[in-house]
């Protein structure tokens, strides 16, 4: 059980002081975001080092801005994260091919598309949701142009790779959720080629 993980690289952000002080202080504090915690059925917990030198753990993604413009952009946890964590184990990765690609994100909470760019991905593993093909999801963290950060599954994103993709107003209607697992070792193969003849 891993429970805590490093981001692929740290990010300089500002964090909402009212969330960290339970409403006792207002404003924003500079921070370095470097870690996440994952607990089943809870939101991702962000771990940050504050400018004042304190370490803060368990900060919801909705309390972080990657750009100062986001400080005046109203944002709730349901905007920042589509699904709760699946389990205690996840791996974080910054996919080279997706790094810094622009994209459009469908925010189900607002029923609208917002533009942004890729930050990194968390891939849960070893839990019942991740092992079920129709339920498994990659959690992509996206820096939105509004200054906020959201975490959504791949079926809520349209990527823009100018040398390859074509602009579309909405996701392709012909795509379907994967419902099967695939296995290379099928019975017909074993009846033709066995261990002695391999």
NUGUMI-878150 format. One record per residue: x, y, z of N, C-alpha, C in turn; residue number from 1. Coordinates in steps of 0.05 Angstrom, whole numbers. Layout:
+--------+--------+--------+--------+--------+--------+--------+--------+--------+-----+
:    n_x :    n_y :    n_z :   ca_x :   ca_y :   ca_z :    c_x :    c_y :    c_z : seq :
+--------+--------+--------+--------+--------+--------+--------+--------+--------+-----+
:      X :      Y :      Z :      X :      Y :      Z :      X :      Y :      Z : NUM :
...
+--------+--------+--------+--------+--------+--------+--------+--------+--------+-----+
END
This chain:
+--------+--------+--------+--------+--------+--------+--------+--------+--------+-----+
:    n_x :    n_y :    n_z :   ca_x :   ca_y :   ca_z :    c_x :    c_y :    c_z : seq :
+--------+--------+--------+--------+--------+--------+--------+--------+--------+-----+
:     17 :    -23 :      0 :      0 :      0 :      0 :     18 :     25 :      0 :   1 :
:     15 :     41 :    -20 :     33 :     64 :    -24 :     22 :     89 :    -10 :   2 :
:     -3 :     97 :    -15 :    -17 :    119 :     -2 :     -6 :    147 :     -9 :   3 :
:     20 :    151 :    -10 :     31 :    177 :    -17 :     50 :    175 :    -41 :   4 :
:     49 :    194 :    -59 :     66 :    193 :    -82 :     77 :    220 :    -89 :   5 :
:    100 :    220 :   -102 :    113 :    244 :   -113 :     99 :    252 :   -139 :   6 :
:     97 :    278 :   -144 :     90 :    287 :   -171 :    114 :    282 :   -189 :   7 :
:    110 :    279 :   -215 :    133 :    275 :   -232 :    154 :    298 :   -230 :   8 :
:    144 :    322 :   -225 :    161 :    345 :   -219 :    145 :    365 :   -203 :   9 :
:    158 :    381 :   -187 :    143 :    400 :   -170 :    132 :    423 :   -187 :  10 :
:    112 :    436 :   -175 :     99 :    459 :   -188 :     97 :    482 :   -169 :  11 :
:    103 :    506 :   -178 :     99 :    530 :   -162 :     71 :    540 :   -165 :  12 :
:     57 :    543 :   -142 :     28 :    549 :   -142 :     22 :    569 :   -120 :  13 :
:     -3 :    577 :   -118 :    -13 :    592 :    -95 :    -36 :    575 :    -83 :  14 :
:    -38 :    577 :    -57 :    -58 :    561 :    -43 :    -76 :    578 :    -26 :  15 :
:   -101 :    570 :    -23 :   -121 :    586 :     -9 :   -118 :    583 :     21 :  16 :
:   -110 :    605 :     34 :   -105 :    605 :     63 :   -131 :    599 :     79 :  17 :
:   -154 :    606 :     68 :   -179 :    601 :     83 :   -184 :    571 :     87 :  18 :
:   -175 :    555 :     67 :   -179 :    526 :     69 :   -160 :    515 :     90 :  19 :
:   -135 :    525 :     91 :   -115 :    514 :    109 :   -119 :    525 :    138 :  20 :
:   -134 :    547 :    141 :   -138 :    558 :    168 :   -166 :    554 :    179 :  21 :
:   -182 :    538 :    164 :   -210 :    533 :    171 :   -225 :    560 :    173 :  22 :
:   -219 :    577 :    154 :   -234 :    603 :    152 :   -223 :    625 :    169 :  23 :
:   -202 :    621 :    184 :   -191 :    641 :    202 :   -174 :    662 :    188 :  24 :
:   -162 :    655 :    165 :   -146 :    674 :    150 :   -155 :    674 :    121 :  25 :
:   -153 :    697 :    108 :   -160 :    699 :     80 :   -136 :    705 :     63 :  26 :
:   -138 :    702 :     37 :   -116 :    708 :     19 :   -103 :    683 :      8 :  27 :
:    -80 :    687 :     -4 :    -66 :    665 :    -18 :    -37 :    664 :     -9 :  28 :
:    -26 :    641 :     -7 :      1 :    636 :      1 :     16 :    622 :    -21 :  29 :
:     40 :    631 :    -27 :     57 :    618 :    -47 :     65 :    590 :    -36 :  30 :
:     68 :    571 :    -54 :     74 :    544 :    -45 :     88 :    528 :    -68 :  31 :
:    100 :    507 :    -61 :    111 :    487 :    -80 :     95 :    462 :    -76 :  32 :
:     81 :    453 :    -97 :     65 :    429 :    -96 :     82 :    406 :   -106 :  33 :
:     87 :    386 :    -89 :    105 :    364 :    -97 :     94 :    336 :    -92 :  34 :
:     71 :    333 :    -78 :     62 :    306 :    -71 :     32 :    304 :    -71 :  35 :
:     22 :    279 :    -71 :     -6 :    272 :    -69 :    -10 :    249 :    -50 :  36 :
:    -33 :    249 :    -37 :    -41 :    225 :    -22 :    -67 :    214 :    -35 :  37 :
:    -69 :    188 :    -34 :    -93 :    175 :    -46 :   -105 :    156 :    -25 :  38 :
:   -130 :    162 :    -19 :   -146 :    146 :      0 :   -172 :    139 :    -13 :  39 :
:   -180 :    114 :    -13 :   -205 :    106 :    -27 :   -229 :    124 :    -19 :  40 :
:   -244 :    132 :    -38 :   -269 :    147 :    -35 :   -265 :    175 :    -23 :  41 :
:   -240 :    186 :    -26 :   -234 :    213 :    -18 :   -222 :    228 :    -42 :  42 :
:   -222 :    254 :    -40 :   -209 :    270 :    -61 :   -179 :    267 :    -58 :  43 :
:   -164 :    272 :    -80 :   -135 :    272 :    -78 :   -127 :    292 :    -57 :  44 :
:   -107 :    286 :    -42 :    -96 :    304 :    -22 :    -69 :    315 :    -31 :  45 :
:    -68 :    341 :    -35 :    -43 :    354 :    -45 :    -24 :    360 :    -22 :  46 :
:      1 :    355 :    -25 :     21 :    361 :     -5 :     38 :    384 :    -16 :  47 :
:     40 :    405 :      0 :     54 :    429 :     -9 :     74 :    439 :     13 :  48 :
:     95 :    453 :      4 :    112 :    467 :     21 :    105 :    497 :     18 :  49 :
:     97 :    509 :     40 :     88 :    537 :     39 :    112 :    556 :     41 :  50 :
:    108 :    580 :     30 :    129 :    600 :     30 :    139 :    606 :     59 :  51 :
:    121 :    604 :     78 :    128 :    609 :    106 :    145 :    587 :    118 :  52 :
:    149 :    565 :    103 :    166 :    543 :    113 :    150 :    519 :    123 :  53 :
:    124 :    522 :    126 :    107 :    500 :    137 :    101 :    480 :    114 :  54 :
:     97 :    455 :    122 :     89 :    434 :    103 :     59 :    429 :    108 :  55 :
:     43 :    428 :     87 :     14 :    423 :     91 :      6 :    400 :     73 :  56 :
:     -9 :    381 :     85 :    -16 :    356 :     72 :    -46 :    354 :     71 :  57 :
:    -57 :    341 :     50 :    -86 :    336 :     49 :   -102 :    360 :     38 :  58 :
:    -89 :    378 :     24 :   -102 :    401 :     13 :   -118 :    393 :    -12 :  59 :
:   -144 :    400 :    -14 :   -159 :    392 :    -38 :   -149 :    408 :    -62 :  60 :
:   -151 :    396 :    -85 :   -142 :    408 :   -110 :   -156 :    434 :   -115 :  61 :
:   -180 :    437 :   -105 :   -196 :    462 :   -110 :   -184 :    486 :    -95 :  62 :
:   -165 :    481 :    -77 :   -152 :    503 :    -62 :   -126 :    512 :    -74 :  63 :
:   -120 :    503 :    -99 :    -94 :    509 :   -112 :    -99 :    524 :   -138 :  64 :
:    -82 :    544 :   -143 :    -82 :    558 :   -169 :    -54 :    556 :   -181 :  65 :
:    -53 :    550 :   -206 :    -26 :    549 :   -219 :    -19 :    577 :   -230 :  66 :
:    -38 :    595 :   -231 :    -34 :    622 :   -241 :    -50 :    641 :   -224 :  67 :
:    -40 :    665 :   -218 :    -54 :    684 :   -201 :    -82 :    691 :   -210 :  68 :
:    -87 :    689 :   -236 :   -113 :    696 :   -247 :   -135 :    678 :   -235 :  69 :
:   -127 :    654 :   -227 :   -146 :    635 :   -216 :   -156 :    642 :   -188 :  70 :
:   -142 :    660 :   -175 :   -150 :    668 :   -148 :   -177 :    681 :   -147 :  71 :
:   -185 :    694 :   -169 :   -211 :    707 :   -170 :   -232 :    691 :   -187 :  72 :
:   -224 :    666 :   -194 :   -242 :    649 :   -210 :   -256 :    630 :   -191 :  73 :
:   -282 :    632 :   -187 :   -296 :    614 :   -169 :   -292 :    584 :   -176 :  74 :
:   -286 :    568 :   -156 :   -278 :    540 :   -161 :   -286 :    523 :   -138 :  75 :
:   -299 :    501 :   -143 :   -307 :    482 :   -123 :   -293 :    455 :   -127 :  76 :
:   -294 :    438 :   -107 :   -280 :    412 :   -109 :   -292 :    396 :   -132 :  77 :
:   -318 :    398 :   -137 :   -330 :    382 :   -159 :   -321 :    393 :   -186 :  78 :
:   -311 :    418 :   -187 :   -299 :    428 :   -212 :   -270 :    418 :   -215 :  79 :
:   -257 :    415 :   -193 :   -228 :    408 :   -193 :   -224 :    378 :   -196 :  80 :
:   -243 :    361 :   -190 :   -239 :    333 :   -190 :   -265 :    319 :   -198 :  81 :
:   -264 :    302 :   -218 :   -288 :    288 :   -228 :   -294 :    263 :   -210 :  82 :
:   -273 :    248 :   -203 :   -277 :    223 :   -188 :   -260 :    223 :   -163 :  83 :
:   -270 :    211 :   -142 :   -253 :    206 :   -118 :   -232 :    185 :   -124 :  84 :
:   -213 :    182 :   -106 :   -191 :    162 :   -110 :   -203 :    134 :   -108 :  85 :
:   -192 :    116 :   -124 :   -201 :     89 :   -125 :   -191 :     71 :   -102 :  86 :
:   -166 :     76 :    -94 :   -153 :     59 :    -74 :   -129 :     73 :    -62 :  87 :
:   -112 :     57 :    -49 :    -88 :     68 :    -36 :    -64 :     69 :    -55 :  88 :
:    -65 :     55 :    -77 :    -42 :     53 :    -95 :    -46 :     67 :   -121 :  89 :
:    -27 :     84 :   -128 :    -27 :     98 :   -154 :      1 :    105 :   -161 :  90 :
:      6 :    108 :   -187 :     32 :    117 :   -197 :     28 :    144 :   -211 :  91 :
:     46 :    162 :   -207 :     44 :    188 :   -222 :     65 :    187 :   -244 :  92 :
:     57 :    199 :   -267 :     74 :    199 :   -290 :     68 :    224 :   -307 :  93 :
:     89 :    235 :   -319 :     85 :    256 :   -338 :     91 :    243 :   -365 :  94 :
:     70 :    238 :   -380 :     74 :    225 :   -406 :     88 :    245 :   -425 :  95 :
:    111 :    236 :   -436 :    127 :    253 :   -454 :    110 :    263 :   -477 :  96 :
:     94 :    246 :   -489 :     79 :    254 :   -513 :     58 :    275 :   -506 :  97 :
:     47 :    274 :   -482 :     26 :    294 :   -475 :     37 :    319 :   -462 :  98 :
:     62 :    319 :   -454 :     74 :    342 :   -439 :     69 :    368 :   -454 :  99 :
:     56 :    386 :   -439 :     50 :    414 :   -448 :     31 :    416 :   -472 : 100 :
:     18 :    393 :   -479 :     -2 :    395 :   -500 :    -26 :    411 :   -491 : 101 :
:    -37 :    427 :   -508 :    -62 :    441 :   -502 :    -85 :    421 :   -505 : 102 :
:   -107 :    427 :   -492 :   -130 :    409 :   -493 :   -155 :    424 :   -485 : 103 :
:   -177 :    412 :   -490 :   -203 :    422 :   -480 :   -214 :    402 :   -461 : 104 :
:   -223 :    411 :   -438 :   -233 :    393 :   -417 :   -263 :    397 :   -413 : 105 :
:   -278 :    375 :   -414 :   -306 :    375 :   -408 :   -310 :    375 :   -378 : 106 :
:   -320 :    397 :   -366 :   -326 :    397 :   -338 :   -355 :    390 :   -334 : 107 :
:   -360 :    366 :   -325 :   -388 :    356 :   -321 :   -402 :    373 :   -301 : 108 :
:   -388 :    383 :   -280 :   -401 :    399 :   -260 :   -412 :    426 :   -271 : 109 :
:   -400 :    435 :   -292 :   -409 :    461 :   -304 :   -422 :    457 :   -332 : 110 :
:   -421 :    433 :   -342 :   -432 :    427 :   -369 :   -420 :    445 :   -390 : 111 :
:   -393 :    448 :   -389 :   -379 :    465 :   -409 :   -351 :    455 :   -413 : 112 :
:   -340 :    463 :   -437 :   -312 :    457 :   -443 :   -295 :    481 :   -434 : 113 :
:   -272 :    475 :   -422 :   -252 :    496 :   -415 :   -225 :    488 :   -426 : 114 :
:   -210 :    508 :   -437 :   -184 :    503 :   -448 :   -163 :    501 :   -426 : 115 :
:   -142 :    485 :   -432 :   -120 :    482 :   -413 :    -97 :    468 :   -425 : 116 :
:    -78 :    459 :   -408 :    -55 :    444 :   -418 :    -48 :    422 :   -398 : 117 :
:    -35 :    401 :   -408 :    -29 :    377 :   -392 :     -7 :    383 :   -372 : 118 :
:    -11 :    372 :   -348 :     10 :    373 :   -327 :     22 :    345 :   -322 : 119 :
:      5 :    326 :   -313 :     14 :    299 :   -308 :    -10 :    281 :   -304 : 120 :
:     -5 :    255 :   -301 :    -26 :    235 :   -298 :    -21 :    218 :   -273 : 121 :
:    -42 :    210 :   -259 :    -41 :    190 :   -238 :    -56 :    165 :   -248 : 122 :
:    -43 :    142 :   -246 :    -54 :    117 :   -254 :    -58 :     99 :   -230 : 123 :
:    -83 :     96 :   -221 :    -89 :     78 :   -198 :    -84 :     49 :   -207 : 124 :
:    -78 :     32 :   -187 :    -75 :      3 :   -193 :    -81 :    -13 :   -168 : 125 :
:    -87 :    -39 :   -173 :    -90 :    -58 :   -151 :   -117 :    -56 :   -136 : 126 :
:   -135 :    -40 :   -145 :   -161 :    -38 :   -132 :   -183 :    -49 :   -151 : 127 :
:   -207 :    -53 :   -141 :   -228 :    -65 :   -157 :   -236 :    -49 :   -181 : 128 :
:   -236 :    -22 :   -178 :   -243 :     -5 :   -201 :   -223 :     -7 :   -223 : 129 :
:   -197 :     -6 :   -216 :   -176 :     -7 :   -236 :   -174 :    -34 :   -250 : 130 :
:   -182 :    -55 :   -236 :   -181 :    -82 :   -248 :   -205 :    -88 :   -266 : 131 :
:   -226 :    -72 :   -264 :   -250 :    -76 :   -280 :   -248 :    -58 :   -305 : 132 :
:   -246 :    -70 :   -329 :   -241 :    -53 :   -353 :   -262 :    -31 :   -358 : 133 :
:   -286 :    -35 :   -350 :   -306 :    -14 :   -355 :   -305 :      9 :   -335 : 134 :
:   -290 :      5 :   -313 :   -288 :     26 :   -292 :   -261 :     39 :   -290 : 135 :
:   -240 :     27 :   -300 :   -213 :     37 :   -297 :   -210 :     64 :   -311 : 136 :
:   -195 :     82 :   -299 :   -191 :    109 :   -310 :   -163 :    119 :   -304 : 137 :
:   -153 :    135 :   -322 :   -129 :    151 :   -317 :   -138 :    178 :   -307 : 138 :
:   -125 :    188 :   -287 :   -132 :    214 :   -276 :   -112 :    235 :   -286 : 139 :
:   -121 :    251 :   -306 :   -103 :    271 :   -318 :   -107 :    298 :   -304 : 140 :
:    -85 :    309 :   -295 :    -85 :    335 :   -282 :    -79 :    356 :   -304 : 141 :
:    -97 :    376 :   -306 :    -96 :    396 :   -327 :    -95 :    424 :   -315 : 142 :
:    -76 :    440 :   -324 :    -75 :    468 :   -317 :    -93 :    484 :   -335 : 143 :
:   -115 :    493 :   -325 :   -135 :    507 :   -342 :   -126 :    536 :   -346 : 144 :
:   -134 :    547 :   -368 :   -128 :    575 :   -375 :   -139 :    595 :   -355 : 145 :
:   -159 :    587 :   -340 :   -171 :    605 :   -320 :   -155 :    606 :   -295 : 146 :
:   -132 :    592 :   -294 :   -114 :    593 :   -271 :   -118 :    570 :   -251 : 147 :
:   -139 :    555 :   -255 :   -145 :    532 :   -237 :   -135 :    506 :   -248 : 148 :
:   -136 :    485 :   -231 :   -127 :    458 :   -239 :   -151 :    439 :   -236 : 149 :
:   -153 :    421 :   -256 :   -174 :    401 :   -254 :   -162 :    374 :   -259 : 150 :
:   -175 :    353 :   -249 :   -166 :    325 :   -253 :   -190 :    310 :   -264 : 151 :
:   -187 :    301 :   -289 :   -209 :    288 :   -303 :   -199 :    263 :   -317 : 152 :
:   -217 :    244 :   -323 :   -210 :    220 :   -338 :   -206 :    227 :   -367 : 153 :
:   -194 :    209 :   -382 :   -187 :    213 :   -410 :   -211 :    218 :   -428 : 154 :
:   -235 :    207 :   -421 :   -258 :    211 :   -438 :   -271 :    238 :   -434 : 155 :
:   -259 :    255 :   -418 :   -268 :    283 :   -414 :   -249 :    303 :   -426 : 156 :
:   -230 :    294 :   -443 :   -210 :    311 :   -454 :   -208 :    307 :   -484 : 157 :
:   -205 :    329 :   -499 :   -198 :    328 :   -527 :   -170 :    342 :   -530 : 158 :
:   -151 :    328 :   -540 :   -123 :    338 :   -542 :   -119 :    353 :   -568 : 159 :
:   -100 :    372 :   -567 :    -93 :    387 :   -590 :    -63 :    382 :   -596 : 160 :
:    -58 :    367 :   -616 :    -30 :    362 :   -625 :    -30 :    371 :   -654 : 161 :
:    -20 :    396 :   -659 :    -24 :    409 :   -685 :    -14 :    394 :   -709 : 162 :
:      6 :    376 :   -705 :     16 :    361 :   -728 :     -1 :    336 :   -733 : 163 :
:    -21 :    330 :   -716 :    -35 :    306 :   -719 :    -66 :    309 :   -717 : 164 :
:    -75 :    321 :   -695 :   -104 :    321 :   -690 :   -119 :    342 :   -707 : 165 :
:   -145 :    336 :   -711 :   -162 :    356 :   -725 :   -181 :    367 :   -704 : 166 :
:   -186 :    393 :   -705 :   -204 :    405 :   -686 :   -233 :    395 :   -690 : 167 :
:   -245 :    387 :   -668 :   -273 :    378 :   -668 :   -288 :    392 :   -646 : 168 :
:   -314 :    399 :   -650 :   -328 :    413 :   -629 :   -336 :    396 :   -605 : 169 :
:   -335 :    370 :   -608 :   -342 :    352 :   -586 :   -329 :    325 :   -590 : 170 :
:   -330 :    308 :   -569 :   -316 :    283 :   -571 :   -330 :    265 :   -592 : 171 :
:   -316 :    247 :   -604 :   -327 :    229 :   -624 :   -349 :    211 :   -612 : 172 :
:   -372 :    210 :   -625 :   -395 :    196 :   -615 :   -392 :    165 :   -618 : 173 :
:   -373 :    156 :   -634 :   -371 :    128 :   -639 :   -354 :    113 :   -619 : 174 :
:   -340 :    127 :   -601 :   -323 :    115 :   -581 :   -340 :    102 :   -559 : 175 :
:   -332 :     78 :   -550 :   -346 :     64 :   -528 :   -326 :     56 :   -506 : 176 :
:   -337 :     53 :   -482 :   -321 :     45 :   -460 :   -310 :     17 :   -464 : 177 :
:   -285 :     12 :   -457 :   -273 :    -15 :   -459 :   -286 :    -32 :   -438 : 178 :
:   -297 :    -55 :   -446 :   -310 :    -73 :   -427 :   -297 :   -100 :   -424 : 179 :
:   -276 :   -105 :   -440 :   -263 :   -132 :   -440 :   -234 :   -129 :   -431 : 180 :
:   -224 :   -152 :   -422 :   -195 :   -155 :   -418 :   -185 :   -172 :   -441 : 181 :
:   -160 :   -169 :   -448 :   -149 :   -185 :   -471 :   -125 :   -201 :   -460 : 182 :
:   -123 :   -226 :   -470 :   -103 :   -244 :   -461 :    -90 :   -258 :   -485 : 183 :
:    -63 :   -258 :   -485 :    -49 :   -270 :   -507 :    -49 :   -300 :   -506 : 184 :
:    -51 :   -311 :   -482 :    -50 :   -340 :   -478 :    -79 :   -351 :   -479 : 185 :
:    -88 :   -356 :   -503 :   -115 :   -368 :   -506 :   -112 :   -398 :   -511 : 186 :
:   -133 :   -413 :   -505 :   -133 :   -442 :   -507 :   -126 :   -452 :   -535 : 187 :
:   -138 :   -441 :   -557 :   -131 :   -452 :   -583 :   -101 :   -452 :   -589 : 188 :
:    -87 :   -432 :   -580 :    -58 :   -430 :   -584 :    -44 :   -454 :   -570 : 189 :
:    -52 :   -459 :   -545 :    -39 :   -480 :   -530 :    -43 :   -508 :   -542 : 190 :
:    -66 :   -512 :   -556 :    -71 :   -538 :   -568 :    -55 :   -543 :   -593 : 191 :
:    -45 :   -521 :   -606 :    -29 :   -524 :   -630 :      0 :   -525 :   -623 : 192 :
:      9 :   -507 :   -606 :     37 :   -506 :   -599 :     39 :   -510 :   -568 : 193 :
:     52 :   -532 :   -560 :     54 :   -537 :   -532 :     82 :   -531 :   -522 : 194 :
:     87 :   -535 :   -497 :    114 :   -528 :   -485 :    136 :   -545 :   -497 : 195 :
:    130 :   -570 :   -505 :    150 :   -587 :   -517 :    159 :   -578 :   -545 : 196 :
:    140 :   -566 :   -560 :    147 :   -559 :   -587 :    155 :   -529 :   -589 : 197 :
:    154 :   -514 :   -568 :    160 :   -486 :   -569 :    190 :   -481 :   -571 : 198 :
+--------+--------+--------+--------+--------+--------+--------+--------+--------+-----+
END
